Amino acid sequence: MTVQALYDLSPLVRMMFGGAVLALAPMAWVWFRHRRASPLGRVQALTLLTLFLTFDLVMFGAFTRLTDSGLGCPDWPGCYGNASPIGAHAAIAAAQSAMPTGPVTSGKAWVEMIHRYLATSVGVLILVLTVVAWLGRSAGGRNMQVRPISPWWPTLTLLWVCIQGAFGALTVTMKLFPAIVTLHLLGGLVLLALLCVQVVQFAQLEGKVAPITLSPGLRWLLGLSFVLLVLQAALGAWVSTNYAVLACTDFPKCQSSWWPLMDFSAGFELWRPLGFTAAGEYIGFAALTAIHYVHRLMAFLVLALLGALAWRLNRVAALRNPSRWIAALVGLQLATGLSNVVLDWPLLAAVLHTGGAGALVLVLTWTVAASRTGSSARAPVVPDFTALRQTA
């Protein structure tokens, strides 16, 4: 019996080549559609498209995790030492024959590898954006007609996407270690935020988004909402990665109780293998209940806070569109969260729940990046997301 190495870098060059080929399609599309635009306009469009594809990547990552495809190829970066499941057909068939419902099947292998291909192509796009930003900086912005944004933003994004790749590798090689998987999901949200800031900066350079002045109190509420949203996303990721969604299958009570039996110390023991405590014992149901119920209780606070934020932002003319997006996404999160509990964790609702969290991060990041603190909340109406969509 041969032992499969967890890390096999032999297919790495082929994986990178495949990612570069995939990245050519969106770059060619941007160039063709914006061939009469300024160089700055084309870079802005490519940044926005990269943000869109990154959001798709986060959604597909959720689909990969929720279909138990994370170990569809148990090595990294390839699949049994091959750049695609085609070359690994014999090894996959053998693993599937030994365990038909196990982590390795042909379908799961393809889901996992498509996720890796998409991640590689997004990394290539971010690399291109970084190179273009530094070239524009060295040319003094002359080739851009307008001085581009600081190249340190795409550079930080490139560094972060490399960290994300490392977490992706550890997700596989550490066998879905809950802390690693949680950090990988949160890293995807950070990547969305970094790209969103750059989209806003480009829009401000072209005059499509004017700085919006917010009162100190509203700005503080916006910042608090953002921090608690990220905390709630981390709790949600912890629920998902520990498969604790079905620890409570009724609502609003849990296990027919307002305060069920819970083991917080075991549930929030961060550094431990999936399904086990750090001492090597099987994790108890009370621990899973604690993980689920803390996320649920925190959801009440965050949803109420986001509702208050949407109401306050709606009073600022320039932020009525974001306020409506927040209200709609809060409704989506409530509906999909309840569906996960009472409908036995349906795949569509679970994926949409992750997508809703990512969309909320984007809307709040946009609002933070497009606003500033001032003594007055009066500002000219800006075209918000409609103008941003037109650049793509």
Disulfide bonds with the S-S distance in Angstrom:
Cys73-Cys79 2.11
Cys248-Cys254 1.78
